[in-house]
Amino acid sequence: MPRQPAREVLAAISNGFAEFPTPLREEPADGPIRWPGYRSARAAAEQRTGEKESVVCGTAKIGDVEAVLIAFEFGFLGGSFGQRTGDRIEAAFAHARDARLPVVSLISTGGSRMQQGMRALMQLQRVARASALTRASGVPRISVLRDPTTGGGWATLGAGADVILALPEAQVGFAGSRVRPPEAPEAYTAEAKLEWGQVDAIVSPGELGPALERWLRLLTAHSSAAAPPPSALRPVSPPSTGWEAVQAARSPSRARAAEYLDAYFDWREDISGDRVGGLDPGVACGFGWRDGRTIAYAAQCGTPTLPSGFRTAARLVKLASRLGIPVLTLVDTPGAANDAAAEQAGAGGAIAEMFEAVATASVPVTTLVIGEGGSGGALAFAAAESTWVAPDAYFSVTSPEAAAAILKRPASEVPAIADQLHLRPQDLVDLGVARAVVSEKQG
């Protein structure tokens, strides 16, 4: 597929693009290290593309949301980072902070410009600092990985964004195609990065504009009001025993997280992965639109939660907190994954990260226990003093079976232990663990 020029990409996804009038710094004709032939290479790039530099920056509307756009022109010396590239990107981020506008980076670059040596490489520090300052100011950043996104472009604007979208089959990796090992070329693709939890979604070129419009709408709708707890989705009578509560939570007919999320939101967009190589299909995280505002969500889906699931949820809570968006968490897990693979992947640290994210959130966090609330792996998703419970759920220090094993009691006593644990929804309210048992929505 031929690469689209930067301005064609901008025209396809936005309206009213206005380029920033960034002055060009004075440079020797052959660049800061006087590379032979650099002057003629630049002149040829300018003639071929009609651009003065490898990046085009300005403001435009994507849907109804005004944003700062940073678009790389690969036809200009491979979209490489040079001194003037750094000037333009730094100025774009500064404008975003001053005007409180989200930033969308449309990346297509091979990395640093060889003909400028270390002066080019040092632009990555400038870009990283400008992006970090923008992050700290609470301005959302979205990156779109076009083909190719390699080198410093991936390691700064790409991987450092709040939400990362990628075009199908885009080449993505720190090492470019000419300098990496020849084996496993599939590792350097957008699809591999999605599988490894480093990209949130792959979007076709035709869907990119609508996808960005949805994401910008979600990430710029701030709210200080707490998310209301979802209503129950099944008519369920209060369980008379603890074991009855456990069986109700484990019933295959009970409503799961996906059903709760679909009923709660008008529409939603998921984030994916922990950004460090892990993906847990048993945790759903993202942002949804409900009653004219955005609410973030982190939901356990009934399986043992992997370390990557805790890290993904913590990423979601911290991002929502930074952007001023309230959070809804749904608890449903028999417990944290506790096998050798989970230990190797850092289960303890990942759970600690989620506990800390919820405890330190600067936005309201609302929790609903919708199924099994198994020990600390469930509690990490729960907000203190802001937890509700569904009538077909339970929450316990550990499962009745695990409690029996810990206490060296026979399996035949598991139902009785369930009663002794006081894990029923009504018990949780009496104990002050939950504020109330939610009921079905009327009408």
C-alpha positions as CSV (number, residue, x, y, z in Angstrom):
1,M,0.0,0.0,0.0
2,P,1.5,3.4,-1.0
3,R,2.2,5.8,1.9
4,Q,-0.1,8.8,2.1
5,P,1.6,12.2,2.2
6,A,1.1,14.0,5.5
7,R,-1.3,16.5,4.2
8,E,-3.5,13.9,2.6
9,V,-3.8,12.1,5.9
10,L,-4.7,15.4,7.6
11,A,-7.3,16.1,5.0
12,A,-8.8,12.7,5.4
13,I,-9.4,12.9,9.1
14,S,-9.9,16.6,9.9
15,N,-11.3,19.9,8.8
16,G,-9.9,23.4,8.8
17,F,-6.2,22.5,9.3
18,A,-4.2,25.6,10.1
19,E,-0.5,25.1,10.1
20,F,1.7,26.8,12.8
21,P,4.0,29.5,11.5
22,T,7.1,27.9,13.0
23,P,10.3,29.9,12.0
24,L,13.1,27.9,10.5
25,R,16.3,28.0,12.5
26,E,19.5,29.0,10.8
27,E,21.6,26.0,9.8
28,P,24.8,25.5,7.8
29,A,23.9,24.4,4.3
30,D,25.2,20.9,4.9
31,G,23.8,20.7,8.4
32,P,25.3,21.0,11.9
33,I,28.0,18.4,11.2
34,R,28.4,19.5,7.5
35,W,27.5,16.1,6.0
36,P,28.6,15.9,2.4
37,G,25.5,16.0,0.1
38,Y,23.0,16.9,2.8
39,R,22.2,20.2,1.1
40,S,21.2,18.5,-2.1
41,A,19.3,15.8,-0.3
42,R,17.2,18.4,1.5
43,A,16.6,20.3,-1.7
44,A,15.4,17.1,-3.4
45,A,13.1,16.3,-0.5
46,E,11.6,19.8,-0.5
47,Q,11.0,19.5,-4.2
48,R,9.5,16.0,-4.0
49,T,7.1,16.7,-1.1
50,G,6.5,20.5,-1.2
51,E,7.5,20.5,2.5
52,K,10.2,22.4,4.3
53,E,10.7,19.7,7.0
54,S,9.7,16.2,7.9
55,V,6.7,17.1,10.1
56,V,3.7,19.3,9.6
57,C,2.1,20.7,12.7
58,G,-1.1,22.8,13.3
59,T,-4.6,22.8,14.6
60,A,-7.8,21.3,13.1
61,K,-11.1,19.9,14.1
62,I,-11.7,16.2,14.2
63,G,-15.4,15.9,14.4
64,D,-16.4,18.6,16.9
65,V,-13.2,18.6,18.9
66,E,-10.3,20.9,18.1
67,A,-6.9,19.3,18.4
68,V,-3.2,19.9,17.8
69,L,-2.0,17.6,15.0
70,I,1.5,16.5,14.4
71,A,1.8,14.7,11.0
72,F,5.1,13.2,9.7
73,E,5.9,13.3,6.0
74,F,7.9,10.1,5.2
75,G,8.7,11.4,1.8
76,F,11.0,14.1,3.4
77,L,14.1,12.2,4.3
78,G,12.2,9.2,5.6
79,G,10.3,11.3,8.1
80,S,13.5,11.6,10.1
81,F,14.0,13.7,13.2
82,G,16.2,16.7,12.6
83,Q,16.8,19.9,14.6
84,R,13.9,21.7,12.8
85,T,11.7,18.7,13.4
86,G,12.3,19.1,17.1
87,D,11.6,22.8,16.9
88,R,8.2,22.2,15.3
89,I,7.1,19.4,17.6
90,E,8.2,21.3,20.7
91,A,6.2,24.3,19.6
92,A,3.2,22.1,18.9
93,F,3.1,20.7,22.4
94,A,3.6,24.1,23.9
95,H,0.5,25.4,22.0
96,A,-1.5,22.3,23.1
97,R,-0.7,23.1,26.8
98,D,-1.5,26.8,26.4
99,A,-4.7,26.2,24.6
100,R,-5.7,23.0,26.5
101,L,-6.0,21.1,23.3
102,P,-5.5,17.3,22.9
103,V,-2.6,16.2,20.7
104,V,-2.8,13.7,17.9
105,S,0.5,12.5,16.5
106,L,0.3,10.8,13.1
107,I,3.7,9.1,13.0
108,S,5.6,7.8,10.0
109,T,9.3,7.9,10.5
110,G,12.5,5.9,10.3
111,G,14.0,7.7,13.3
112,S,16.8,10.2,13.7
113,R,18.5,11.9,10.8
114,M,21.9,10.4,10.2
115,Q,23.2,13.5,8.4
116,Q,22.8,15.6,11.6
117,G,24.5,13.1,13.9
118,M,24.0,13.7,17.6
119,R,22.2,16.9,17.0
120,A,19.4,14.9,15.5
121,L,19.4,12.2,18.2
122,M,19.1,14.8,20.9
123,Q,15.8,16.0,19.5
124,L,14.3,12.9,21.1
125,Q,15.1,14.4,24.5
126,R,13.3,17.6,23.5
127,V,10.3,15.7,22.2
128,A,10.1,13.4,25.3
129,R,10.2,16.5,27.6
130,A,7.6,18.4,25.6
131,S,5.3,15.3,25.6
132,A,5.9,14.7,29.4
133,L,5.1,18.3,30.2
134,T,1.9,18.0,28.2
135,R,1.0,14.7,30.0
136,A,1.6,16.4,33.4
137,S,-0.7,19.2,32.5
138,G,-3.6,16.8,31.9
139,V,-3.8,17.2,28.2
140,P,-4.6,13.9,26.4
141,R,-2.2,12.5,23.8
142,I,-3.2,10.0,21.0
143,S,-0.7,8.5,18.6
144,V,-1.4,6.8,15.3
145,L,1.3,4.4,14.1
146,R,1.6,4.7,10.4
147,D,4.1,2.7,8.3
148,P,6.8,2.8,9.4
149,T,7.0,3.9,13.1
150,T,10.5,3.0,14.2
151,G,13.4,4.4,16.2
152,G,12.8,7.4,18.3
153,G,9.4,8.1,16.8
154,W,8.1,4.9,18.4
155,A,10.1,5.4,21.6
156,T,8.8,8.9,22.2
157,L,5.6,10.1,20.5
158,G,4.4,6.6,19.7
159,A,4.8,4.4,22.8
160,G,4.5,7.4,25.1
161,A,0.9,8.4,24.2
162,D,-2.1,7.8,26.4
163,V,-4.0,6.0,23.6
164,I,-2.1,4.2,20.8
165,L,-3.8,3.3,17.5
166,A,-2.1,1.7,14.6
167,L,-2.8,1.2,10.9
168,P,-3.0,-2.5,9.7
169,E,0.4,-4.1,8.9
170,A,2.3,-0.9,9.9
171,Q,6.0,-1.6,10.7
172,V,6.5,-0.8,14.4
173,G,9.6,-1.2,16.4
174,F,12.6,0.5,18.0
175,A,14.9,-1.0,15.4
176,G,14.4,-0.1,11.8
177,S,14.4,-2.7,9.0
178,R,18.0,-2.1,8.0
179,V,19.6,-2.6,11.4
180,R,17.6,-5.3,13.1
181,P,18.1,-9.1,13.1
182,P,16.6,-10.8,10.1
183,E,14.7,-13.4,12.1
184,A,11.1,-13.0,13.3
185,P,10.1,-10.0,11.1
186,E,6.5,-10.4,12.3
187,A,7.7,-9.1,15.7
188,Y,8.0,-5.6,14.1
189,T,4.4,-5.2,13.2
190,A,1.4,-3.4,14.6
191,E,-0.4,-6.7,14.9
192,A,2.4,-8.1,17.2
193,K,2.4,-5.0,19.3
194,L,-1.4,-5.4,19.8
195,E,-0.9,-9.0,20.8
196,W,1.8,-8.0,23.3
197,G,-0.3,-5.3,24.9
198,Q,1.7,-2.4,23.5
199,V,-1.0,-1.0,21.2
200,D,-4.7,-0.3,22.1
201,A,-6.3,-1.0,18.7
202,I,-5.6,-1.5,15.0
203,V,-7.8,0.8,12.9
204,S,-8.2,0.8,9.1
205,P,-7.4,4.0,7.2
206,G,-11.1,4.4,6.3
207,E,-12.1,4.2,10.0
208,L,-9.3,6.3,11.4
209,G,-11.2,9.6,11.3
210,P,-14.3,8.3,13.1
211,A,-12.1,6.4,15.6
212,L,-10.2,9.6,16.5
213,E,-13.4,11.5,16.7
214,R,-14.8,9.0,19.3
215,W,-11.5,9.0,21.3
216,L,-11.2,12.8,21.4
217,R,-14.7,13.1,22.5
218,L,-14.2,10.6,25.3
219,L,-10.9,11.9,26.6
220,T,-11.9,15.6,26.6
221,A,-15.2,15.3,28.5
222,H,-14.1,16.0,32.1
223,S,-16.5,15.4,35.0
224,S,-16.3,15.7,38.8
225,A,-19.4,13.7,39.6
226,A,-19.0,10.0,40.6
227,A,-20.2,7.3,38.3
228,P,-23.5,5.9,39.6
229,P,-23.4,2.1,40.3
230,P,-25.0,0.0,37.6
231,S,-28.3,-1.6,38.3
232,A,-28.7,-5.4,38.8
233,L,-29.4,-7.2,35.5
234,R,-31.3,-10.2,36.9
235,P,-34.2,-10.7,39.3
236,V,-32.5,-12.4,42.2
237,S,-33.7,-13.0,45.7
238,P,-31.3,-12.5,48.6
239,P,-29.4,-15.7,49.3
240,S,-30.3,-17.4,52.6
241,T,-26.9,-19.0,53.1
242,G,-23.3,-18.2,52.2
243,W,-23.0,-21.3,50.1
244,E,-26.1,-20.2,48.2
245,A,-24.4,-16.8,47.5
246,V,-21.3,-18.6,46.2
247,Q,-23.3,-20.8,43.9
248,A,-25.3,-17.8,42.6
249,A,-22.1,-16.0,41.8
250,R,-20.7,-19.0,40.0
251,S,-23.8,-19.7,38.0
252,P,-23.3,-19.6,34.2
253,S,-26.5,-17.7,33.8
254,R,-25.3,-14.8,35.9
255,A,-24.7,-11.5,34.1
256,R,-21.0,-10.9,33.3
257,A,-19.0,-7.8,32.8
258,A,-19.6,-7.4,29.1
259,E,-23.4,-7.4,29.7
260,Y,-23.1,-4.8,32.5
261,L,-20.9,-2.5,30.4
262,D,-23.2,-2.8,27.3
263,A,-26.2,-2.0,29.5
264,Y,-24.5,0.9,31.3
265,F,-22.9,2.8,28.4
266,D,-24.4,4.3,25.2
267,W,-21.1,3.4,23.5
268,R,-17.5,2.7,24.6
269,E,-13.9,2.3,23.4
270,D,-11.4,-0.2,24.9
271,I,-7.8,0.2,25.8
272,S,-5.7,-2.9,25.5
273,G,-2.6,-4.2,27.4
274,D,-0.2,-3.1,30.0
275,R,2.3,-1.5,27.6
276,V,5.1,-3.8,28.9
277,G,4.3,-7.0,26.9
278,G,1.2,-8.3,28.7
279,L,-2.4,-8.7,27.8
280,D,-5.2,-10.2,30.0
281,P,-8.4,-11.1,28.1
282,G,-10.0,-11.4,31.5
283,V,-9.9,-7.7,32.2
284,A,-11.8,-5.1,30.1
285,C,-10.7,-1.5,30.4
286,G,-11.6,1.7,28.5
287,F,-13.8,4.8,28.4
288,G,-17.5,4.9,27.8
289,W,-20.2,7.5,27.0
290,R,-23.2,7.7,29.4
291,D,-25.8,10.4,29.8
292,G,-23.7,13.0,28.0
293,R,-20.4,12.4,29.8
294,T,-17.4,10.1,29.9
295,I,-16.8,7.4,32.5
296,A,-13.7,5.2,32.6
297,Y,-14.1,1.5,33.4
298,A,-11.9,-1.4,34.6
299,A,-13.8,-4.7,34.8
300,Q,-12.8,-8.1,35.8
301,C,-14.5,-10.7,33.6
302,G,-14.7,-13.8,35.9
303,T,-11.2,-15.3,35.4
304,P,-8.2,-15.3,37.7
305,T,-6.7,-11.8,37.0
306,L,-3.2,-11.9,35.5
307,P,-0.4,-9.4,36.4
308,S,-0.9,-7.8,33.1
309,G,-4.6,-7.3,33.9
310,F,-3.8,-5.5,37.1
311,R,-1.2,-3.3,35.3
312,T,-3.7,-2.5,32.5
313,A,-6.4,-1.5,35.0
314,A,-3.9,0.6,36.9
315,R,-2.9,2.3,33.7
316,L,-6.6,3.0,33.1
317,V,-7.3,4.4,36.5
318,K,-4.2,6.6,36.5
319,L,-5.0,8.0,33.0
320,A,-8.6,8.7,34.0
321,S,-7.4,10.4,37.2
322,R,-5.0,12.6,35.2
323,L,-7.7,13.6,32.7
324,G,-10.4,14.3,35.3
325,I,-12.7,11.4,34.3
326,P,-14.6,9.4,37.0
327,V,-14.0,5.6,37.1
328,L,-16.3,2.6,37.4
329,T,-14.7,-0.8,38.4
330,L,-16.5,-4.1,38.2
331,V,-15.3,-6.9,40.5
332,D,-15.6,-10.5,39.3
333,T,-12.7,-12.9,39.9
334,P,-12.0,-16.0,41.9
335,G,-8.7,-14.3,42.8
336,A,-5.5,-13.2,41.3
337,A,-3.6,-15.7,39.2
338,N,-1.2,-17.5,41.5
339,D,0.7,-19.9,39.4
340,A,4.5,-19.8,38.7
341,A,4.0,-17.8,35.5
342,A,2.1,-15.1,37.4
343,E,4.8,-14.9,40.0
344,Q,7.5,-14.6,37.3
345,A,5.4,-11.8,35.7
346,G,5.3,-9.8,39.0
347,A,1.9,-10.6,40.5
348,G,2.7,-8.9,43.8
349,G,4.0,-5.7,42.2
350,A,1.1,-5.6,39.7
351,I,-1.5,-5.9,42.5
352,A,0.2,-3.3,44.5
353,E,0.2,-0.9,41.5
354,M,-3.6,-1.3,41.2
355,F,-4.2,-0.8,45.0
356,E,-2.1,2.4,44.8
357,A,-3.9,3.7,41.6
358,V,-7.3,3.3,43.2
359,A,-6.2,4.6,46.6
360,T,-4.6,7.8,45.1
361,A,-7.0,8.5,42.4
362,S,-7.9,12.2,42.2
363,V,-11.3,11.4,40.7
364,P,-14.2,9.4,42.2
365,V,-14.0,5.6,41.9
366,T,-17.2,3.6,42.1
367,T,-17.2,-0.2,42.4
368,L,-19.8,-2.8,41.9
369,V,-19.1,-6.4,42.8
370,I,-21.0,-8.4,40.1
371,G,-19.9,-11.9,40.7
372,E,-17.0,-13.6,42.6
373,G,-15.0,-11.3,44.9
374,G,-12.1,-13.5,45.6
375,S,-9.6,-12.1,48.2
376,G,-7.0,-9.4,47.5
377,G,-7.1,-9.9,43.7
378,A,-10.7,-8.6,43.8
379,L,-10.1,-6.1,46.6
380,A,-7.5,-4.3,44.5
381,F,-10.2,-3.3,42.1
382,A,-12.6,-2.0,44.8
383,A,-12.9,1.5,46.1
384,A,-13.0,2.0,49.8
385,E,-16.3,3.4,51.0
386,S,-17.7,3.5,47.5
387,T,-18.5,-0.2,46.8
388,W,-21.9,-1.7,46.0
389,V,-22.7,-5.3,45.5
390,A,-25.1,-7.2,43.1
391,P,-27.6,-9.6,44.6
392,D,-25.9,-12.6,42.9
393,A,-22.4,-11.8,44.1
394,Y,-20.2,-12.4,47.0
395,F,-17.0,-10.9,48.5
396,S,-14.7,-12.9,50.8
397,V,-11.3,-12.9,52.4
398,T,-10.7,-16.0,50.2
399,S,-12.9,-18.7,48.6
400,P,-14.6,-21.2,50.9
401,E,-12.5,-24.0,49.4
402,A,-9.3,-22.1,50.0
403,A,-10.4,-21.3,53.5
404,A,-11.0,-24.9,54.2
405,A,-7.5,-25.8,52.9
406,I,-5.9,-23.1,55.0
407,L,-7.7,-24.1,58.1
408,K,-7.1,-27.9,57.4
409,R,-10.8,-28.7,57.4
410,P,-12.4,-31.3,55.1
411,A,-14.0,-30.5,51.8
412,S,-17.3,-31.6,53.3
413,E,-17.3,-28.5,55.5
414,V,-16.9,-26.0,52.6
415,P,-20.6,-25.0,52.6
416,A,-20.5,-24.4,56.3
417,I,-17.4,-22.3,56.0
418,A,-19.1,-20.2,53.4
419,D,-21.7,-19.3,56.0
420,Q,-19.0,-18.5,58.6
421,L,-17.2,-16.1,56.2
422,H,-20.2,-13.8,56.1
423,L,-19.8,-13.2,52.4
424,R,-23.4,-12.8,51.3
425,P,-24.4,-9.4,49.8
426,Q,-26.5,-8.5,52.8
427,D,-23.6,-9.5,55.1
428,L,-21.2,-7.2,53.2
429,V,-23.6,-4.3,53.9
430,D,-23.8,-5.2,57.6
431,L,-20.0,-5.3,57.8
432,G,-19.6,-1.9,56.1
433,V,-17.8,-3.5,53.2
434,A,-20.6,-2.4,50.7
435,R,-22.8,0.6,50.8
436,A,-25.9,-1.3,49.5
437,V,-27.1,-4.2,47.4
438,V,-28.2,-2.8,44.0
439,S,-31.5,-3.7,42.5
440,E,-32.9,-4.0,39.0
441,K,-33.7,-0.8,37.1
442,Q,-37.3,-0.1,37.1
443,G,-39.2,0.8,33.9
